[in-house]
Amino acid sequence: MSNNNVRKVNRSIVPNGTVRGLEIFQDTTDDKLYYKDGNGNVTPLGSSTVSPENTWEIPTVAFVNPTTGDDLTAVIGDGNKPYATIAAAQAASSTVFLQPGNYIETFALVTGKTYFSYPGVLFTAGGIVNLGTTLVGTKFLGFASFISSSDCIKLESVVLTDVVLEFDRLEVTGSAYTLRIITTAKSNVVINGNSIYDPISYNAAAIVLRGPLNGSLNIKESITAALGVLGFGSAAEQVQDFTVNCPKITQMDTYGAAYPQYSQVIIASGIEEGYKVTINGDLYSDAIGTPGVNNGVVASIYSASLGVLEINGNIYAGTQRAILLSTACNIIMNGSIETTHQAFNTATGELLIKNSTIIQGVANSITGSPKVWIYGSTIKSTTTANIIDHTSATSTLVIRDTDAVGDTGEFVNTGGAARAVGMTNVVSNLANDAAMTSLYTALGFTQDAALVTPDFT
């Protein structure tokens, strides 16, 4: 098992800095775990019965082993005499070390304490649950996997300062929360892991982040959920600056079209004005719906969001809408979009699409947004529909350095009304609505009926 979020260093180049006189690291040459004490001594970790050079002896550390441990006979610093429960260990020491084993304990993190999980730590029930607490400098590090019928990580009504959470895998096997953090005051947290899998999506979203929360979620492999995947904020609990780094974020087709309103990869119900949520990674929807009918969407932004959502990655929406903007929130889309539905539907707010390849099956809709910009992109409409329906008298559409190809209809349809559109270096095989009003002295648009579809691979 490997967790690249744990620092890997060569034994001869131990990184500077310690955690209360103790540093645990993974060697790049043999993948073994070592610890460095306050005097610079480096010792391999593990059972001495497996390898004579290994040791479970670390001064001041409270070891836990759910199988061999005993809360009454445990000795601080001696991994051969561990505690049976995390609760007892954290009451005895500021540093808790979880040895390999099957854990079923539900416990609350304690402010200022450090926890480390050795490879093979598995929670099959229980998990981390904090309600109404303040955590400062708390670190839960290492290789723990939560494949649990209970809440994996739930921190509600909390205040977090310099908190770090690290794990190998989160997976719920019952009606429980996978990762849920709700803060009541300005907070910051860093969350590192290898994968998150939620086949149920209890309470609609696998990952719920609410309140004035700042920080990052860094997942090396993938995040996958049945319905909603990432839920940011609410009207009363708006998130602030938060970044998600994950190469693949997927919403499965677990429930088919039964719950289209929850078929969302990103549910942004509350991003505070002046702040930004950034997604670095590709978004996928495997949900099945009827194009133009199913109201599922990959990235959905609701009325309480007034900040910015930036997506740096591609959207593979399947039969779902890719982007639905129904609030004054602003969206920056840096990546390509592929869908048999709409690439975007904007009722309010502002949308910027840059350097994108867009394949769509239903006409995009601009019904009330103040401004929509499309820069440096290529658009391909695969059905007999207009490419863009621009029907708002209060909206402005600006397109630059973009090619567009459609089967029939118009490139920009304004419904026969004078709608404001600005174009510079734009080419399409379809004509625009004759009633369209140019923002510039001369519309920078060329109709080329022979325009061929570029390479969309």
N, C-alpha and C positions, 0 to 999 in steps of 0.2 A: 504494500500500500504506500502511496506517495502523496504528499500534500506540498505542492510547490509554493504555497503561501508561508510555510515554515522556512526560515532562512537556511539555505544550504551553503556551507563554507568549507574550505579545506582546513584540516586541523591545525596546520601551521599558520593560518591566517584567520584567527578568531576575530570576529568583528568587535569593535569597541562598544562599551556600554553593557550594563548588567541589569537584571531585574532583582532588586534586593539582594545583591551579592551572588545571584545565580543566573547563569545563562545556559539555555538548552538549545542545541543546534544540531543540524544533520550534515554529515560529512559528504562532500561531493565525490569522494573516491570509493567509499564503501557503503554509503547510504545508511550507516548506523547513526544512532542518536548518542550524543555526548553531552556532558554538562561541564561547565567551567565555573569553578568556585571563585570567591573573592580574592584568592591568592594566585589565580591564574592556572591552577591545576586542572587538567582536562582528563575526564574519566568516562569510559563508555557506560551507557545505561543498559539495564536489563538484568535478568535473573542469572546469578552466578552458577546455577546448576546447569545452564545452557552453555555458558562460556565462562571459564575461570576469571577472565579479565573484567567481566561485567560486574556491576554493582547496583544495588537498590539503595545504597546508603548516601543520603544527601542531608547534611545538617540543616536543621530548622524546618524541614519539609514534612508535611503530614501526608503519608501515602494512604490510598484507598484501594481496597480489593473486595468486591462484593461477595466473593466465594470464600477466601481464606481469612478475611479481616475480622477483627473483634474490637468493638468500640471500648471495651473495658481493659484490654491488655495491650492496645496499640502503643507504640513508642515513636515519638517524634524523631525523624531522621533515619529511621530503620524501615526500609521497604519490605523486609522480611517479617515485620510485625505491624501490618497496616491496620487502618480503621476499616470498618465494614460499611460505613455510610459517609457520604460527602458532608452531611450536616455536622456530624461529630468532628470530622477532620478540619473543616473550616472554622469551627469554634476553637480549635486548638492551635492553629497556625495561620500565618498570613499567606503561605504558599501551599497549595494542595496539588498532589500528583495522583492522577487516576491511572492505575495499572490496568492491563487488559482484562476484560471480563464483561459479563452481561449485567447491565445496570437497569433497575426498574424504579429508581428513586426520582421523585419530583423535589427539586430543591431551588432555593432562591440565592442568587449571587449576592455577595457581600461587598460593600464599598471598600476599595483599596486593596482587595485581595487578588492574587494571581492563581489561576488554575491551569494545569497542563495535562493533556490526555495523551497517553501513549498509544501507538497503533494497536488496534484490537479492542479499544473501548467502544462498546455498543449499547445504546439505550433502546431496549425493546418496549419499554413502557416508561412513563415518567419523562422528565426533561427539565428545562430551566423555566421557572415561572416566578416573576417578580411583579408584585402589585403595590403601587403607591410608595415606591422606594426611591432614594437618591443614590446613584452610583458614581463615584469619582475614582478614576484610574483603575477600574476593575478590568482584568484581562482573563478571558477564557480561551486558552490557546491549545493547539495540537491537532490530534487526529480523530477526535470523537465522531462517531456516526450515530445519528438519531433516526432509527427506523422504527417508529413508535406508534402505538395506538393512542397515545396521549399527546398533549401539546409539546412540540419540540422546543421552540424558544418563544416565550410570550412575556413581553415586558410592557405592562399597562400602567398608565398614570404615573410614569416615572420621569426622572430628570437624569440625564446621562452626560457626564463630562469625561472626555478622553477614555472612552470604553472601547475595548477590542473584543470581538467575538470571532472565534475560528473553529472550523469543523471540517470533516471530510465530506459527509453527506447528510442532508435532511430529507426525510421521507415519512409522511404520515400514512398509517394503515387503518385509521378510523376517522370518525368525525371530530377532528381536532385541528388546531392551528399549526401550520408549518413554521412560519416566521411572522411574528406580529409585534410591532413596536409602536407604542402610543405615548408621546411625551407631553408634559404639561407646561414646560418652560424650555427655553432655548437649550438644545442638546447637541452633542456630536458623538458619533459612533463609527467605527470601521468594522465591517463584517467580511471575513474571508472564508472561502470554502471551495470545494471541488464541484459539487453538484447539488441541486435541489429538485425533488420530484414529488408532486402532489397529485395523485390520481382522483382526488375527491373535490378539492377546492371548497373546503368548509367555509360558509359565510361568503361565498362568491369569489374570493381572491386568495391565492396561495400565500402571497407576501403582502402584508399590510403595513404601511409606514405612514404615521399621522402625527400631527403636532409640529411645533417649531423644531424640526429635526434636520441636522446637517451631517454630512459624512458620505460614506460610500459602501456599496455592496459589490464585492469582487468575487466572481464565480468563474473558476477556470474552465469548466467543461460546458454545462448547460443548466438552464432552468426550464422545467416542464410542468404544466399544470392542466387540470381538466377543464376549468372555465377561465375566470380571470386569473392572470398571472401576477402582475404588479399593480397594487393599489396605492396611489399617492394621495393622502390627505382627505379631508371632508370640509364642509362649509365652516365648521367651528374648529377644525384641527388641521391647519394648513402647513404643509412641509415647506422647508426653505431650500438651501442649496444641497442637492443630493445627486450623486453619480452612481450609475449602475454599469459595471464592466462585466460583460458576459458574451462570448461569441455566438451563442444560440439560445434564444428565448422563445419557447413554443407553447401555444395553447392547443390542446389535443381535441379530438372529436369524440370525447367520452359520452356526451349527452346528445349528440346530433344537433338538430335544430330545436330541441325542446326548450332551451333557455337562451335564445339569441341575444337577449339584452345583457347577458353576462359573458357572452363569447367575445372577450376582449383580452388582448395581451397587456395593454397599458390602460389603466383606469385612473385618469388624473382628475379627481374630484376636488382637489384643493392644493394649488401651488400658490404660495403667498406672493403678492405683487412685489417686484423688485428682486425676486429670487429665480433660480433656474434648476430644473431637473434635467439631467443629461443621461441619455441612454447610449452607450457605446457597444454595439453588437447588432446582429440581425434578428428580426422579429418574424415569427412564423405563425400562421393560423391553419390548423388542419380541420377546423370545424366545417361542417357541411351545411350549406344553406342554399336558397334560391336567389341568384343575383337579382338585385332590385327589390327583393321582398324581405329577406332575412336582414334584421337590423343589427347583426353582429358587426364588430369593427375591431381592427387591430389596435389602433391608438385612438382613444376616446377622451376628449377633454370637456369637462362639464362646467356649470355656471359659477362655481366657487373659485375656479382657477383664474388668477389674474397675472401670474408670472409667465415664465418661458419654459417650454418643453423643447429640448433639442435632441434629435435622433441622428446619431452618426452610425449608419448601417443601413442595410436593405430591409424592405418589408415584402414578405411573401404572403399575401393575404388570402390566397385561395378564392373562395366564393364570398369573402367578406369585404366590406369597405376597408380601405387602408387607413384613412385619417378622417375622423369626424370632429369638427371644431364648432362647439356650440356655446362658446364663452369668449370673453375678451382676452383670454390667454393667447400668447403668441407662440407659433411653432416654427422651428427651423428644421428642415428635413435635408440631411446630407446623405443621400443614398438613393438607390433605385427602388421602384415599386412595381410589383406584379400582382394583378388581381383580375378576376372576371367580373368584378363589381366596379365601384368608383374608386379612383385613386384618392380623391379628396372631396369632402362635402363641408363647406364652410357657411355657417349662419351668422357668425360674428367673430371677433378676434382677427388676427393677421397671420398669414401663412407665407413662409419663404421656402421654396424648393430649389436646391442648388445641385448642379452636376448630376442629374438624375436621369435614369432610363425608366420610363413609365409605360407599362403595358396594362391596358384597362379594357373592361368590357361594357361599362355603363358610363354615360356622359358625366364628367365632373360637374359639380354644382356650386355656384357662388351666389348665395341668396341674401347676404347682409354684411359680409366682412368688409371692414374699411379698406383693406389693401390685401392683394394676393400677388406675390412675385414668383416668377418662374425663370430661372437663370441657367444657361448652359446645359440644357436638357434635351432629351429626345422623347417624343410621345408617340405611342402606337395604339390606336383604338381598334379592337378586334371585332366589333359588332357594328350593326347599322345604326349608329347614333352619332350625334354631335360629339366633338371632343370636349368642349367646354361650354356649359350653359351659364351665361353671365346675365342674371336677371335682376340684379339689385341696382336701384337708382343711386344708392349711397356708396357703392363699392367701386374700387379702382383695381384694374387688372393690368399688371406690367409684365411683359414677356421679352426676354433678351437672349440672343444667341441660341435659339431653339428651333429644332425641326419637328414637324408633326405630320403623321400619316394616319388617315382614316379611310373607311370604306365608302360611306355616304354621309350626307348631312353637311354640317359646317364645322370649320375649325373653332371659331368663337361665335356662338349663337347668342344674340341679345334679345331674342323674342320680338324682333321688329322695332325695338325701342333704342333710343340713343344712350348707350352705356359707355362710360369712359374706359378706353383701352389704350395702353402705350406699347408699341412694339419697336424693337431694334434688332435688325439682322435675324428675322424670323422667316422660315419657309415652311409651307404646307401644301399638300396636294389638294386640299379643300379650301374653298373660299370662306371669307368671313361674312357675317350678317351685314347687309348693305346699310343698315341703319346705325352701325357702330360708329361712335365718335372717337376720333384720334386725339390723344393727349398731346401729340407732337405736331409740328407744322406739316411734316410729311410722314405718313405711317411707314415704318421700316419693315414692310411685309412684302413677301413675294409668293404668289401662287404658282406652283409648278406641278401640273397635273401628272407629270412623268416621275415625280419624286418616288424613289423606291425605299422600301423599309430597310433601315440600317441593320447591322448585326446585333441582335438582342441577347446573345448568349452571355 
